[in-house]
Amino acid sequence: MSYEIKELDPTKCKYSYRLGKFDCYELRKGVCSLYLSEEEAERISKEEGNEFHESNVMSCRDLAKSLLNDNYFEEPSFQNSDFSIRMHPRDCGHFVFTDGQHRTCIAKHLNIKSMYANIENYQRDYSLICRACHSKQEKDIENRKITNRIISKLNLKKVKEIPSDFIDEEYMKFKTDRPFKEYYQTN
């Protein structure tokens, strides 16, 4: 895989994070720990202890302090180390990560306007979307199928179940009486 170190504005990029409630305080509690006051974070830390590892209230706060103290976001040389951010652009407009999603999320939350990252520069002959967009598409398809089943069961109207996003004419309802064109030509 080939990477190129590039400067980017993390506040203007869209990212697809692979985080859950065990990786992120915000996903566990509903607010980013970076938005808490020092007093609130200390109180929560004393109450919870170190039980939650990466989703601990102090995890991103401590990482952010370290990154800012080391000028991590301003210095491109960090991207030549094992502590580099490695991102991959997707055709849906998101970046996905091999490494660095917490650091990038911190930069975005702190409204940092410039940072460096290793960005994949491999050209593909096919379209590739991130897992988040793929999941949304799958969910939309499933929701349409469920809606059609409910409507069909309630006999509200006859609906053929659409097998996927690709359909042919058998799923369309073409009218033969009073077509649009003829109606507007006579009126």
C-alpha positions as CSV (number, residue, x, y, z in Angstrom):
1,M,0.0,0.0,0.0
2,S,1.4,3.4,-0.9
3,Y,0.9,6.4,1.3
4,E,1.7,10.1,0.9
5,I,2.0,12.6,3.8
6,K,-0.5,15.3,3.2
7,E,-1.7,18.3,5.1
8,L,-5.4,18.5,5.6
9,D,-8.1,20.4,7.6
10,P,-9.7,17.7,9.8
11,T,-12.7,20.0,10.5
12,K,-13.6,19.9,6.8
13,C,-13.2,16.1,6.3
14,K,-15.7,13.3,6.9
15,Y,-14.5,10.2,8.6
16,S,-15.8,6.7,9.1
17,Y,-14.8,5.6,12.6
18,R,-14.8,2.1,13.8
19,L,-15.5,2.9,17.4
20,G,-17.9,1.5,20.0
21,K,-18.9,2.2,23.5
22,F,-15.8,0.5,24.8
23,D,-13.5,2.7,22.6
24,C,-15.2,6.1,23.0
25,Y,-16.4,8.0,26.0
26,E,-18.9,9.9,23.9
27,L,-20.5,6.7,22.5
28,R,-20.7,5.4,26.1
29,K,-22.0,8.5,27.8
30,G,-23.4,10.8,25.1
31,V,-20.9,13.7,25.4
32,C,-17.3,13.9,24.3
33,S,-14.9,14.0,27.3
34,L,-13.0,16.9,25.7
35,Y,-16.1,19.0,26.3
36,L,-16.1,18.4,30.0
37,S,-14.5,20.8,32.5
38,E,-11.4,19.7,34.3
39,E,-13.5,19.4,37.5
40,E,-16.2,17.3,35.8
41,A,-13.7,14.9,34.2
42,E,-11.8,14.5,37.5
43,R,-15.0,13.8,39.4
44,I,-16.1,11.2,36.8
45,S,-12.6,9.6,36.8
46,K,-12.7,9.2,40.5
47,E,-16.2,7.6,40.4
48,E,-15.5,5.2,37.5
49,G,-11.8,4.5,38.0
50,N,-9.9,2.9,35.1
51,E,-12.6,0.4,34.3
52,F,-13.4,1.5,30.8
53,H,-9.9,1.7,29.1
54,E,-10.2,3.7,25.9
55,S,-13.7,4.9,26.8
56,N,-12.5,6.1,30.1
57,V,-13.2,9.8,30.6
58,M,-9.5,10.6,30.8
59,S,-8.3,8.6,27.8
60,C,-8.8,11.1,25.0
61,R,-8.2,14.0,27.4
62,D,-4.7,12.6,28.3
63,L,-4.0,11.8,24.6
64,A,-5.0,15.3,23.5
65,K,-2.7,16.9,26.1
66,S,0.2,14.7,25.0
67,L,-0.5,15.5,21.3
68,L,-0.7,19.2,21.9
69,N,2.4,19.3,24.1
70,D,4.4,17.5,21.4
71,N,3.0,19.7,18.6
72,Y,1.9,16.4,16.9
73,F,-0.6,18.1,14.6
74,E,1.9,20.8,13.4
75,E,4.8,18.5,12.8
76,P,4.8,16.3,9.7
77,S,7.8,14.2,10.9
78,F,5.4,12.3,13.3
79,Q,3.9,10.7,10.2
80,N,7.2,8.9,9.5
81,S,7.0,7.1,12.8
82,D,5.0,4.2,14.2
83,F,2.6,6.8,15.7
84,S,1.4,8.0,12.3
85,I,-2.1,8.5,11.1
86,R,-2.9,6.2,8.1
87,M,-6.1,7.1,6.3
88,H,-7.8,5.8,3.1
89,P,-10.2,8.0,1.0
90,R,-13.4,6.4,-0.1
91,D,-15.7,7.3,-3.0
92,C,-18.5,8.1,-0.6
93,G,-16.4,11.1,0.7
94,H,-15.3,9.5,3.9
95,F,-11.8,8.6,5.1
96,V,-11.4,5.2,6.8
97,F,-8.4,4.4,9.1
98,T,-5.7,1.8,9.5
99,D,-4.4,3.8,12.4
100,G,-5.1,7.2,14.0
101,Q,-8.9,7.5,14.4
102,H,-8.7,8.7,18.0
103,R,-6.1,11.3,17.1
104,T,-8.1,12.5,14.1
105,C,-11.3,12.6,16.1
106,I,-9.5,14.7,18.8
107,A,-8.2,17.1,16.1
108,K,-11.8,17.5,14.8
109,H,-13.2,18.0,18.3
110,L,-10.5,20.6,19.2
111,N,-11.3,22.4,16.0
112,I,-7.7,22.1,14.7
113,K,-7.6,23.5,11.2
114,S,-4.4,21.8,10.0
115,M,-2.7,18.4,10.6
116,Y,-0.7,15.9,8.7
117,A,-1.6,12.3,7.9
118,N,-0.5,9.4,5.7
119,I,-3.1,9.2,3.0
120,E,-3.4,6.2,0.7
121,N,-2.7,7.2,-2.9
122,Y,-3.5,3.9,-4.6
123,Q,-5.7,4.3,-7.7
124,R,-8.5,1.8,-8.2
125,D,-10.6,0.7,-11.2
126,Y,-13.7,0.3,-9.0
127,S,-15.8,2.3,-6.6
128,L,-15.3,1.7,-2.9
129,I,-17.5,3.1,-0.1
130,C,-16.9,3.0,3.6
131,R,-18.5,0.5,5.9
132,A,-20.8,3.2,7.5
133,C,-22.3,4.1,4.1
134,H,-22.5,0.5,3.1
135,S,-24.4,-0.3,6.4
136,K,-26.8,2.7,5.8
137,Q,-27.5,1.4,2.3
138,E,-28.2,-2.1,3.7
139,K,-30.5,-0.7,6.4
140,D,-32.4,1.4,3.8
141,I,-33.0,-1.7,1.7
142,E,-34.1,-3.7,4.8
143,N,-36.4,-0.9,5.9
144,R,-38.1,-0.7,2.5
145,K,-38.6,-4.5,2.6
146,I,-40.1,-4.3,6.0
147,T,-42.4,-1.4,5.0
148,N,-43.5,-3.3,1.9
149,R,-44.3,-6.4,4.0
150,I,-46.3,-4.4,6.5
151,I,-48.3,-2.7,3.7
152,S,-48.9,-6.0,2.0
153,K,-50.0,-7.8,5.2
154,L,-52.4,-4.9,6.0
155,N,-53.8,-5.2,2.5
156,L,-53.4,-1.5,2.0
157,K,-52.1,-2.0,-1.5
158,K,-50.5,-4.7,-3.4
159,V,-46.7,-4.3,-3.3
160,K,-44.2,-6.7,-4.8
161,E,-41.2,-7.1,-2.6
162,I,-38.2,-5.5,-4.2
163,P,-35.3,-7.9,-4.0
164,S,-32.6,-5.3,-4.1
165,D,-31.8,-1.8,-5.4
166,F,-31.7,-3.1,-8.9
167,I,-35.2,-3.6,-10.4
168,D,-36.7,-4.1,-13.8
169,E,-40.1,-3.1,-15.2
170,E,-42.1,-5.8,-13.4
171,Y,-41.8,-3.7,-10.2
172,M,-43.0,-0.5,-11.8
173,K,-46.7,0.5,-12.1
174,F,-47.2,1.9,-15.6
175,K,-50.6,3.4,-16.4
176,T,-52.2,2.7,-19.7
177,D,-55.3,4.8,-19.2
178,R,-54.8,8.5,-19.6
179,P,-51.0,8.9,-19.9
180,F,-49.4,12.0,-18.7
181,K,-48.4,13.3,-22.1
182,E,-51.9,12.9,-23.6
183,Y,-53.5,14.6,-20.6
184,Y,-51.4,17.7,-20.9
185,Q,-51.6,17.8,-24.7
186,T,-55.5,18.1,-24.5
187,N,-55.6,20.6,-21.7
